[in-house]
């Protein structure tokens, strides 16, 4: 049997551990939606730049036909163009582009037949950027569509003279994607927003990224990771983002909706990220808070569950009450902080799921890491020799 003093000590430690585990939540680390908007409002006389929207056509003709008109019809007072890069000989895509050619601001270019030492996606992006008429380029996907007719103007409002890279936000249709997938996507995107705001951009989880053409070309584009098939958004941010040249455009008018909700695409994105992150600088600085968060979260949860079980067996009701109080503190605080963060991004998930999603996340990521470990490494590279 435990003495009264020992019971009080153990109960106090449980509650303290629950508080610490709650305070290490990544959702308590501030990401400001309005910081860049406030900056832009201080310079309302800013001249809006010409912009080239770069869209590789690899996701197929259906996405192009459904989504490209949303870009072409943007309400933007300055010049802009949509540059679509397609595979030569893809007749279905070519037919769609011919039908869309009535728009004067659509420019189409085609890939060369061979790209032995460079992925087709990275080649398409590079070709599109070279063809861009304007200094500012926005890279996105054919599966994405703007949530607003003023998406381009909202993105442009953060393109100040001192900035070279602007990261935007994408989300999925609410009704077509599982809550846990919404949670995972939002969690990763928010962590990368946080790293950008802290001045050390790690990567880009969203297919909504603006940057200067001159910065990309003068830095030799994707040189340093040409061999990898994917990871282009991550590499642009990781390579070219600095403490002072980066901004966020994550208020709702800046959002895109990604209509590609297939599980195959989702899984491929997770596996390709497992490969590309090995080449990203600043991985320790980015991942250490995640490791700390998961360590405290799981330690507190498991210790409390074990204590509740033990206290019930030995009929120590004071210890049982302390353990229950500790786990309620942990669950309620973590749920509240996560729910508030999600609400700011108009992502609606039932609160009772959020704590268990946070517990599940590390195991899901571990499963992706195991799948990647046993995958054929040639699947991730364009160098097949």
BAKERO-218556 format. One record per residue (C-alpha): y, x, z; residue in three letters. Coordinates in steps of 0.02 Angstrom, whole numbers, padded with zeros to 5 digits. Layout:
BEGIN
<c2 Y c1 X c3 Z numi ALA>
...
***
This chain:
BEGIN
<c2 00000 c1 00000 c3 00000 numi UNK>
<c2 00177 c1 00057 c3 -00036 numi UNK>
<c2 00303 c1 00072 c3 00104 numi UNK>
<c2 00463 c1 -00030 c3 00097 numi UNK>
<c2 00568 c1 00126 c3 00062 numi UNK>
<c2 00452 c1 00182 c3 -00078 numi UNK>
<c2 00458 c1 00009 c3 -00154 numi UNK>
<c2 00649 c1 00011 c3 -00151 numi UNK>
<c2 00653 c1 00184 c3 -00232 numi UNK>
<c2 00533 c1 00133 c3 -00371 numi UNK>
<c2 00626 c1 -00030 c3 -00401 numi UNK>
<c2 00792 c1 00063 c3 -00412 numi UNK>
<c2 00719 c1 00188 c3 -00536 numi UNK>
<c2 00652 c1 00047 c3 -00645 numi UNK>
<c2 00821 c1 -00039 c3 -00652 numi UNK>
<c2 00912 c1 00125 c3 -00684 numi UNK>
<c2 00792 c1 00167 c3 -00825 numi UNK>
<c2 00818 c1 -00006 c3 -00901 numi UNK>
<c2 01007 c1 00018 c3 -00897 numi UNK>
<c2 00994 c1 00190 c3 -00978 numi UNK>
<c2 00875 c1 00122 c3 -01111 numi UNK>
<c2 00999 c1 -00017 c3 -01147 numi UNK>
<c2 01147 c1 00101 c3 -01160 numi UNK>
<c2 01057 c1 00213 c3 -01286 numi UNK>
<c2 01042 c1 00067 c3 -01409 numi UNK>
<c2 01111 c1 00116 c3 -01581 numi UNK>
<c2 01191 c1 -00056 c3 -01591 numi UNK>
<c2 01312 c1 -00007 c3 -01452 numi UNK>
<c2 01379 c1 00136 c3 -01559 numi UNK>
<c2 01533 c1 00066 c3 -01640 numi UNK>
<c2 01546 c1 00041 c3 -01827 numi UNK>
<c2 01717 c1 -00026 c3 -01873 numi UNK>
<c2 01726 c1 -00148 c3 -02018 numi UNK>
<c2 01915 c1 -00146 c3 -02021 numi UNK>
<c2 01960 c1 00039 c3 -02004 numi UNK>
<c2 01978 c1 00070 c3 -02189 numi UNK>
<c2 02057 c1 -00101 c3 -02216 numi UNK>
<c2 02189 c1 -00059 c3 -02086 numi UNK>
<c2 02221 c1 00106 c3 -02173 numi UNK>
<c2 02241 c1 00019 c3 -02341 numi UNK>
<c2 02361 c1 -00110 c3 -02270 numi UNK>
<c2 02475 c1 00031 c3 -02214 numi UNK>
<c2 02492 c1 00082 c3 -02396 numi UNK>
<c2 02508 c1 -00084 c3 -02484 numi UNK>
<c2 02604 c1 -00007 c3 -02628 numi UNK>
<c2 02452 c1 00095 c3 -02675 numi UNK>
<c2 02417 c1 00094 c3 -02862 numi UNK>
<c2 02243 c1 00027 c3 -02899 numi UNK>
<c2 02141 c1 00152 c3 -03000 numi UNK>
<c2 02043 c1 00123 c3 -03159 numi UNK>
<c2 01859 c1 00109 c3 -03116 numi UNK>
<c2 01695 c1 00133 c3 -03208 numi UNK>
<c2 01545 c1 00036 c3 -03140 numi UNK>
<c2 01385 c1 00132 c3 -03179 numi UNK>
<c2 01226 c1 00029 c3 -03194 numi UNK>
<c2 01058 c1 00106 c3 -03245 numi UNK>
<c2 00954 c1 -00025 c3 -03334 numi UNK>
<c2 00783 c1 00025 c3 -03267 numi UNK>
<c2 00754 c1 -00138 c3 -03173 numi UNK>
<c2 00734 c1 -00238 c3 -03332 numi UNK>
<c2 00823 c1 -00359 c3 -03448 numi UNK>
<c2 00810 c1 -00511 c3 -03334 numi UNK>
<c2 00912 c1 -00431 c3 -03195 numi UNK>
<c2 01039 c1 -00369 c3 -03322 numi UNK>
<c2 01065 c1 -00540 c3 -03399 numi UNK>
<c2 01076 c1 -00626 c3 -03230 numi UNK>
<c2 01192 c1 -00504 c3 -03142 numi UNK>
<c2 01300 c1 -00405 c3 -03264 numi UNK>
<c2 01418 c1 -00553 c3 -03296 numi UNK>
<c2 01466 c1 -00550 c3 -03112 numi UNK>
<c2 01532 c1 -00373 c3 -03137 numi UNK>
<c2 01614 c1 -00405 c3 -03304 numi UNK>
<c2 01712 c1 -00554 c3 -03238 numi UNK>
<c2 01789 c1 -00470 c3 -03086 numi UNK>
<c2 01969 c1 -00516 c3 -03045 numi UNK>
<c2 02044 c1 -00343 c3 -03049 numi UNK>
<c2 02224 c1 -00307 c3 -03103 numi UNK>
<c2 02191 c1 -00128 c3 -03159 numi UNK>
<c2 02078 c1 -00071 c3 -03303 numi UNK>
<c2 01891 c1 -00063 c3 -03273 numi UNK>
<c2 01731 c1 -00048 c3 -03373 numi UNK>
<c2 01546 c1 -00079 c3 -03345 numi UNK>
<c2 01438 c1 00063 c3 -03410 numi UNK>
<c2 01256 c1 00013 c3 -03435 numi UNK>
<c2 01132 c1 00153 c3 -03470 numi UNK>
<c2 00973 c1 00091 c3 -03554 numi UNK>
<c2 00814 c1 00163 c3 -03626 numi UNK>
<c2 00818 c1 00183 c3 -03814 numi UNK>
<c2 00687 c1 00069 c3 -03892 numi UNK>
<c2 00685 c1 -00060 c3 -03751 numi UNK>
<c2 00712 c1 -00206 c3 -03869 numi UNK>
<c2 00725 c1 -00340 c3 -03734 numi UNK>
<c2 00863 c1 -00244 c3 -03644 numi UNK>
<c2 00950 c1 -00207 c3 -03809 numi UNK>
<c2 00950 c1 -00393 c3 -03852 numi UNK>
<c2 01029 c1 -00436 c3 -03685 numi UNK>
<c2 01163 c1 -00303 c3 -03707 numi UNK>
<c2 01202 c1 -00368 c3 -03882 numi UNK>
<c2 01231 c1 -00542 c3 -03811 numi UNK>
<c2 01344 c1 -00469 c3 -03677 numi UNK>
<c2 01441 c1 -00362 c3 -03801 numi UNK>
<c2 01570 c1 -00502 c3 -03820 numi UNK>
<c2 01649 c1 -00425 c3 -03664 numi UNK>
<c2 01771 c1 -00287 c3 -03711 numi UNK>
<c2 01746 c1 -00197 c3 -03546 numi UNK>
<c2 01559 c1 -00172 c3 -03571 numi UNK>
<c2 01505 c1 -00001 c3 -03632 numi UNK>
<c2 01323 c1 00035 c3 -03673 numi UNK>
<c2 01242 c1 00205 c3 -03692 numi UNK>
<c2 01061 c1 00258 c3 -03712 numi UNK>
<c2 00951 c1 00392 c3 -03638 numi UNK>
<c2 00878 c1 00535 c3 -03738 numi UNK>
<c2 00690 c1 00519 c3 -03762 numi UNK>
<c2 00643 c1 00671 c3 -03658 numi UNK>
<c2 00692 c1 00726 c3 -03482 numi UNK>
<c2 00553 c1 00843 c3 -03431 numi UNK>
<c2 00636 c1 00921 c3 -03279 numi UNK>
<c2 00742 c1 00775 c3 -03221 numi UNK>
<c2 00699 c1 00598 c3 -03168 numi UNK>
<c2 00746 c1 00459 c3 -03288 numi UNK>
<c2 00852 c1 00375 c3 -03154 numi UNK>
<c2 00953 c1 00530 c3 -03115 numi UNK>
<c2 00972 c1 00565 c3 -03300 numi UNK>
<c2 01034 c1 00387 c3 -03328 numi UNK>
<c2 01161 c1 00404 c3 -03188 numi UNK>
<c2 01221 c1 00572 c3 -03252 numi UNK>
<c2 01237 c1 00506 c3 -03430 numi UNK>
<c2 01332 c1 00355 c3 -03365 numi UNK>
<c2 01453 c1 00460 c3 -03264 numi UNK>
<c2 01486 c1 00575 c3 -03411 numi UNK>
<c2 01522 c1 00422 c3 -03518 numi UNK>
<c2 01639 c1 00347 c3 -03387 numi UNK>
<c2 01818 c1 00325 c3 -03445 numi UNK>
<c2 01894 c1 00327 c3 -03271 numi UNK>
<c2 01900 c1 00448 c3 -03125 numi UNK>
<c2 01827 c1 00327 c3 -02998 numi UNK>
<c2 01646 c1 00273 c3 -03027 numi UNK>
<c2 01545 c1 00144 c3 -02932 numi UNK>
<c2 01357 c1 00167 c3 -02940 numi UNK>
<c2 01248 c1 00013 c3 -02917 numi UNK>
<c2 01092 c1 -00071 c3 -02985 numi UNK>
<c2 01058 c1 -00205 c3 -03115 numi UNK>
<c2 00975 c1 -00308 c3 -02978 numi UNK>
<c2 01140 c1 -00320 c3 -02881 numi UNK>
<c2 01281 c1 -00444 c3 -02898 numi UNK>
<c2 01451 c1 -00453 c3 -02810 numi UNK>
<c2 01472 c1 -00585 c3 -02674 numi UNK>
<c2 01653 c1 -00609 c3 -02727 numi UNK>
<c2 01758 c1 -00606 c3 -02885 numi UNK>
<c2 01869 c1 -00487 c3 -02787 numi UNK>
<c2 01731 c1 -00363 c3 -02746 numi UNK>
<c2 01805 c1 -00229 c3 -02859 numi UNK>
<c2 01981 c1 -00252 c3 -02792 numi UNK>
<c2 01915 c1 -00243 c3 -02614 numi UNK>
<c2 01820 c1 -00082 c3 -02650 numi UNK>
<c2 01972 c1 -00008 c3 -02738 numi UNK>
<c2 02082 c1 -00042 c3 -02586 numi UNK>
<c2 01992 c1 00100 c3 -02494 numi UNK>
<c2 02003 c1 00226 c3 -02639 numi UNK>
<c2 02148 c1 00326 c3 -02570 numi UNK>
<c2 02210 c1 00490 c3 -02640 numi UNK>
<c2 02130 c1 00584 c3 -02495 numi UNK>
<c2 01958 c1 00505 c3 -02522 numi UNK>
<c2 01819 c1 00556 c3 -02641 numi UNK>
<c2 01676 c1 00444 c3 -02584 numi UNK>
<c2 01673 c1 00262 c3 -02528 numi UNK>
<c2 01513 c1 00182 c3 -02462 numi UNK>
<c2 01489 c1 -00005 c3 -02476 numi UNK>
<c2 01361 c1 -00129 c3 -02412 numi UNK>
<c2 01220 c1 -00226 c3 -02495 numi UNK>
<c2 01111 c1 -00362 c3 -02421 numi UNK>
<c2 00971 c1 -00477 c3 -02477 numi UNK>
<c2 00970 c1 -00665 c3 -02505 numi UNK>
<c2 00945 c1 -00741 c3 -02332 numi UNK>
<c2 00814 c1 -00869 c3 -02379 numi UNK>
<c2 00701 c1 -00756 c3 -02483 numi UNK>
<c2 00672 c1 -00609 c3 -02366 numi UNK>
<c2 00580 c1 -00598 c3 -02200 numi UNK>
<c2 00687 c1 -00578 c3 -02044 numi UNK>
<c2 00610 c1 -00411 c3 -02003 numi UNK>
<c2 00654 c1 -00343 c3 -02175 numi UNK>
<c2 00834 c1 -00399 c3 -02150 numi UNK>
<c2 00832 c1 -00311 c3 -01981 numi UNK>
<c2 00762 c1 -00148 c3 -02048 numi UNK>
<c2 00883 c1 -00142 c3 -02193 numi UNK>
<c2 01033 c1 -00179 c3 -02083 numi UNK>
<c2 00980 c1 -00053 c3 -01950 numi UNK>
<c2 00964 c1 00091 c3 -02073 numi UNK>
<c2 01124 c1 00045 c3 -02164 numi UNK>
<c2 01220 c1 00037 c3 -02000 numi UNK>
<c2 01159 c1 00208 c3 -01945 numi UNK>
<c2 01220 c1 00283 c3 -02108 numi UNK>
<c2 01388 c1 00194 c3 -02091 numi UNK>
<c2 01402 c1 00270 c3 -01918 numi UNK>
<c2 01365 c1 00446 c3 -01982 numi UNK>
<c2 01497 c1 00423 c3 -02118 numi UNK>
<c2 01628 c1 00363 c3 -01993 numi UNK>
<c2 01590 c1 00512 c3 -01880 numi UNK>
<c2 01630 c1 00630 c3 -02023 numi UNK>
<c2 01456 c1 00691 c3 -02070 numi UNK>
<c2 01385 c1 00572 c3 -02200 numi UNK>
<c2 01196 c1 00587 c3 -02201 numi UNK>
<c2 01141 c1 00468 c3 -02338 numi UNK>
<c2 01169 c1 00297 c3 -02416 numi UNK>
<c2 01048 c1 00155 c3 -02387 numi UNK>
<c2 01145 c1 00031 c3 -02495 numi UNK>
<c2 01160 c1 00027 c3 -02684 numi UNK>
<c2 01349 c1 00011 c3 -02680 numi UNK>
<c2 01428 c1 00182 c3 -02687 numi UNK>
<c2 01596 c1 00239 c3 -02759 numi UNK>
<c2 01644 c1 00419 c3 -02794 numi UNK>
<c2 01757 c1 00524 c3 -02904 numi UNK>
<c2 01686 c1 00579 c3 -03071 numi UNK>
<c2 01770 c1 00749 c3 -03056 numi UNK>
<c2 01687 c1 00785 c3 -02887 numi UNK>
<c2 01515 c1 00743 c3 -02957 numi UNK>
<c2 01537 c1 00844 c3 -03116 numi UNK>
<c2 01618 c1 00996 c3 -03034 numi UNK>
<c2 01476 c1 00998 c3 -02907 numi UNK>
<c2 01346 c1 01000 c3 -03047 numi UNK>
<c2 01287 c1 00824 c3 -03012 numi UNK>
<c2 01113 c1 00817 c3 -02937 numi UNK>
<c2 01085 c1 01005 c3 -02944 numi UNK>
<c2 00980 c1 01050 c3 -02792 numi UNK>
<c2 00868 c1 00897 c3 -02800 numi UNK>
<c2 00837 c1 00872 c3 -02985 numi UNK>
<c2 00649 c1 00878 c3 -02960 numi UNK>
<c2 00644 c1 00720 c3 -02852 numi UNK>
<c2 00625 c1 00555 c3 -02942 numi UNK>
<c2 00728 c1 00453 c3 -02817 numi UNK>
<c2 00855 c1 00476 c3 -02678 numi UNK>
<c2 01009 c1 00478 c3 -02789 numi UNK>
<c2 01123 c1 00379 c3 -02671 numi UNK>
<c2 01070 c1 00484 c3 -02521 numi UNK>
<c2 01097 c1 00647 c3 -02614 numi UNK>
<c2 01270 c1 00602 c3 -02677 numi UNK>
<c2 01330 c1 00562 c3 -02501 numi UNK>
<c2 01238 c1 00707 c3 -02420 numi UNK>
<c2 01300 c1 00834 c3 -02547 numi UNK>
<c2 01479 c1 00779 c3 -02576 numi UNK>
<c2 01534 c1 00691 c3 -02417 numi UNK>
<c2 01644 c1 00790 c3 -02297 numi UNK>
<c2 01733 c1 00751 c3 -02135 numi UNK>
<c2 01894 c1 00698 c3 -02221 numi UNK>
<c2 01849 c1 00637 c3 -02395 numi UNK>
<c2 01740 c1 00486 c3 -02356 numi UNK>
<c2 01775 c1 00303 c3 -02318 numi UNK>
<c2 01682 c1 00140 c3 -02289 numi UNK>
<c2 01708 c1 -00023 c3 -02382 numi UNK>
<c2 01601 c1 -00142 c3 -02280 numi UNK>
<c2 01706 c1 -00298 c3 -02255 numi UNK>
<c2 01625 c1 -00454 c3 -02332 numi UNK>
<c2 01725 c1 -00453 c3 -02496 numi UNK>
<c2 01652 c1 -00280 c3 -02531 numi UNK>
<c2 01470 c1 -00336 c3 -02518 numi UNK>
<c2 01339 c1 -00345 c3 -02653 numi UNK>
<c2 01180 c1 -00450 c3 -02647 numi UNK>
<c2 01022 c1 -00362 c3 -02706 numi UNK>
<c2 00911 c1 -00489 c3 -02794 numi UNK>
<c2 00761 c1 -00371 c3 -02808 numi UNK>
<c2 00659 c1 -00432 c3 -02660 numi UNK>
<c2 00486 c1 -00379 c3 -02717 numi UNK>
<c2 00374 c1 -00298 c3 -02586 numi UNK>
<c2 00329 c1 -00162 c3 -02711 numi UNK>
<c2 00511 c1 -00110 c3 -02728 numi UNK>
<c2 00534 c1 -00115 c3 -02539 numi UNK>
<c2 00382 c1 -00006 c3 -02506 numi UNK>
<c2 00427 c1 00118 c3 -02643 numi UNK>
<c2 00602 c1 00136 c3 -02571 numi UNK>
<c2 00531 c1 00176 c3 -02398 numi UNK>
<c2 00407 c1 00304 c3 -02466 numi UNK>
<c2 00533 c1 00390 c3 -02579 numi UNK>
<c2 00652 c1 00403 c3 -02431 numi UNK>
<c2 00515 c1 00492 c3 -02331 numi UNK>
<c2 00512 c1 00622 c3 -02469 numi UNK>
<c2 00698 c1 00640 c3 -02503 numi UNK>
<c2 00750 c1 00655 c3 -02320 numi UNK>
<c2 00663 c1 00825 c3 -02313 numi UNK>
<c2 00803 c1 00890 c3 -02425 numi UNK>
<c2 00951 c1 00810 c3 -02336 numi UNK>
<c2 01064 c1 00918 c3 -02228 numi UNK>
<c2 01104 c1 00860 c3 -02053 numi UNK>
<c2 00934 c1 00778 c3 -02023 numi UNK>
<c2 00924 c1 00834 c3 -01841 numi UNK>
<c2 01098 c1 00769 c3 -01801 numi UNK>
<c2 01054 c1 00603 c3 -01882 numi UNK>
<c2 00879 c1 00581 c3 -01812 numi UNK>
<c2 00900 c1 00647 c3 -01634 numi UNK>
<c2 00991 c1 00490 c3 -01570 numi UNK>
<c2 00852 c1 00385 c3 -01648 numi UNK>
<c2 00719 c1 00485 c3 -01558 numi UNK>
<c2 00814 c1 00472 c3 -01394 numi UNK>
<c2 00837 c1 00286 c3 -01416 numi UNK>
<c2 00653 c1 00254 c3 -01450 numi UNK>
<c2 00598 c1 00368 c3 -01309 numi UNK>
<c2 00700 c1 00275 c3 -01177 numi UNK>
<c2 00662 c1 00104 c3 -01250 numi UNK>
<c2 00474 c1 00125 c3 -01252 numi UNK>
<c2 00467 c1 00220 c3 -01088 numi UNK>
<c2 00565 c1 00085 c3 -00997 numi UNK>
<c2 00466 c1 -00057 c3 -01075 numi UNK>
<c2 00294 c1 00018 c3 -01045 numi UNK>
<c2 00333 c1 00076 c3 -00868 numi UNK>
<c2 00396 c1 -00097 c3 -00824 numi UNK>
<c2 00243 c1 -00183 c3 -00897 numi UNK>
<c2 00130 c1 -00063 c3 -00801 numi UNK>
<c2 00228 c1 -00091 c3 -00641 numi UNK>
<c2 00222 c1 -00280 c3 -00658 numi UNK>
<c2 00034 c1 -00272 c3 -00680 numi UNK>
<c2 00011 c1 -00153 c3 -00533 numi UNK>
<c2 00128 c1 -00250 c3 -00417 numi UNK>
<c2 00039 c1 -00413 c3 -00457 numi UNK>
<c2 -00130 c1 -00336 c3 -00417 numi UNK>
<c2 -00075 c1 -00266 c3 -00248 numi UNK>
<c2 00032 c1 -00420 c3 -00209 numi UNK>
<c2 00192 c1 -00318 c3 -00188 numi UNK>
<c2 00315 c1 -00457 c3 -00228 numi UNK>
<c2 00470 c1 -00352 c3 -00201 numi UNK>
<c2 00413 c1 -00223 c3 -00327 numi UNK>
<c2 00359 c1 -00361 c3 -00445 numi UNK>
<c2 00531 c1 -00440 c3 -00434 numi UNK>
<c2 00617 c1 -00273 c3 -00467 numi UNK>
<c2 00508 c1 -00239 c3 -00619 numi UNK>
<c2 00538 c1 -00413 c3 -00689 numi UNK>
<c2 00725 c1 -00393 c3 -00660 numi UNK>
<c2 00722 c1 -00223 c3 -00748 numi UNK>
<c2 00631 c1 -00288 c3 -00901 numi UNK>
<c2 00747 c1 -00438 c3 -00911 numi UNK>
<c2 00897 c1 -00321 c3 -00905 numi UNK>
<c2 00820 c1 -00216 c3 -01044 numi UNK>
<c2 00775 c1 -00363 c3 -01156 numi UNK>
<c2 00935 c1 -00462 c3 -01133 numi UNK>
<c2 01054 c1 -00315 c3 -01152 numi UNK>
<c2 00965 c1 -00245 c3 -01305 numi UNK>
<c2 00956 c1 -00419 c3 -01382 numi UNK>
<c2 01140 c1 -00456 c3 -01351 numi UNK>
<c2 01202 c1 -00290 c3 -01424 numi UNK>
<c2 01092 c1 -00309 c3 -01578 numi UNK>
<c2 01141 c1 -00492 c3 -01604 numi UNK>
<c2 01326 c1 -00450 c3 -01597 numi UNK>
<c2 01306 c1 -00311 c3 -01725 numi UNK>
<c2 01208 c1 -00425 c3 -01843 numi UNK>
<c2 01336 c1 -00564 c3 -01827 numi UNK>
<c2 01475 c1 -00450 c3 -01889 numi UNK>
<c2 01375 c1 -00427 c3 -02049 numi UNK>
<c2 01332 c1 -00612 c3 -02062 numi UNK>
<c2 01146 c1 -00578 c3 -02038 numi UNK>
<c2 01067 c1 -00720 c3 -01940 numi UNK>
<c2 00903 c1 -00686 c3 -01850 numi UNK>
<c2 00836 c1 -00785 c3 -01703 numi UNK>
<c2 00886 c1 -00688 c3 -01545 numi UNK>
<c2 00711 c1 -00696 c3 -01467 numi UNK>
<c2 00645 c1 -00588 c3 -01610 numi UNK>
<c2 00771 c1 -00447 c3 -01596 numi UNK>
<c2 00700 c1 -00352 c3 -01447 numi UNK>
<c2 00526 c1 -00351 c3 -01522 numi UNK>
<c2 00595 c1 -00296 c3 -01691 numi UNK>
<c2 00674 c1 -00147 c3 -01604 numi UNK>
<c2 00506 c1 -00102 c3 -01525 numi UNK>
<c2 00416 c1 -00126 c3 -01690 numi UNK>
<c2 00535 c1 -00020 c3 -01793 numi UNK>
<c2 00471 c1 00151 c3 -01740 numi UNK>
<c2 00291 c1 00100 c3 -01776 numi UNK>
<c2 00337 c1 00032 c3 -01947 numi UNK>
<c2 00426 c1 00195 c3 -01990 numi UNK>
<c2 00274 c1 00292 c3 -01928 numi UNK>
<c2 00164 c1 00189 c3 -02044 numi UNK>
<c2 00277 c1 00233 c3 -02191 numi UNK>
<c2 00269 c1 00417 c3 -02141 numi UNK>
<c2 00078 c1 00411 c3 -02138 numi UNK>
<c2 00072 c1 00324 c3 -02308 numi UNK>
<c2 00187 c1 00457 c3 -02377 numi UNK>
<c2 00083 c1 00597 c3 -02303 numi UNK>
<c2 -00074 c1 00538 c3 -02391 numi UNK>
<c2 00013 c1 00492 c3 -02555 numi UNK>
<c2 00001 c1 00599 c3 -02711 numi UNK>
<c2 00154 c1 00712 c3 -02699 numi UNK>
<c2 00169 c1 00714 c3 -02888 numi UNK>
<c2 00222 c1 00532 c3 -02874 numi UNK>
<c2 00388 c1 00591 c3 -02801 numi UNK>
<c2 00433 c1 00728 c3 -02924 numi UNK>
<c2 00473 c1 00743 c3 -03108 numi UNK>
<c2 00398 c1 00919 c3 -03112 numi UNK>
<c2 00217 c1 00880 c3 -03152 numi UNK>
<c2 00161 c1 01056 c3 -03200 numi UNK>
***
